[in-house]
Amino acid sequence: MSRSQFGARSDLPQSLSGNNFTLEDEMSKAGNIRREFSINTTLLKSFHRMYLSSIKN
């Protein structure tokens, strides 16, 4: 499975509109975005806690 520049599979046939949308790829992207968002919010919360604890002392 070769992938183009934007991550879509290039071996899939294109529809009449020119899209080669696959549900599997989109679900994978959504999972990656959710995981990255979760990691970012966890880091932000920990830095915020650290910042608040440094102000209180």
N, C-alpha and C positions, 0 to 999 in steps of 0.2 A: 504494500500500500504506500504509494508515494504521496506526499503532501505538498501542496502549493505553498506560497509565501504566507497565506493567512490561515493555514492549518486544515483546510478542507481537502478531502481526498480528491486527487486529480483523475483517478481511474473510474470514477462514477459517471454515468451518463448525465448530461445536463437536460433539464426540462425545457419546454418551449420558451419559458421566461428567462432562461439562462442560469437558473439556480441549480446548485447541486447540494441542496440541504439534506442532511441526514440527522435523524433524531438522536442517534447514538453520539455523534460529535457534539451536538448542542447540549445534551445532558452531561457529557463529560466536561464541557466548558463551564456549565452552570455549577457543577460540583467543585471544580477548581476555583471558581470565583468565590463560592461560599466558604471554602477552606481558607483561602487567602484573606477574606474579610474577617473570619473568625480569628486568625492569627494576628491580624493587625489590631483588632479591637482588644484582644488579650494583652498585647504589648502596650497599647495606649493606656489601658486600665492600670497595668503594673507601674508604668512610668508616672502616672497621675498619683497613685498611692505613694510612690517613693517621693515625689515632689511634695505632697501634703505632709508626709512624715518629716521631711527635712525642715519645713516651715514651722511645724509645731515644736520642734526641739530647739 
